[in-house]
Amino acid sequence: DSGVEIKNIQYFVSQPWPFPKSLMIGFIAEYASGSITPDPVEIEAAQWFHKSDLPPVPGELSIARKLIDWFVQA
């Protein structure tokens, strides 16, 4: 749990995951409410970034990168 509520969830993209019979699925959504307060058992770190000030991003083939690129171009 991240402490953030979202709305208008939409499927974005999927790809095979490196574990047998697994699939990674990416979604986009809108912020509804809440503050980031990650559950330390489930989430190591979480924070907001402005699209003009992103940390290093993952490789182009990853779902995370596809989501980031979509957001930056929006």
Secondary structure, DSSP 8 states (H G I E B T S, - for coil): --SEEEEEEEEEEEEE-SSTT-EEEEEEEEEEEE-----TTT-S------TTS------TTSHHHHHHHHHHH-
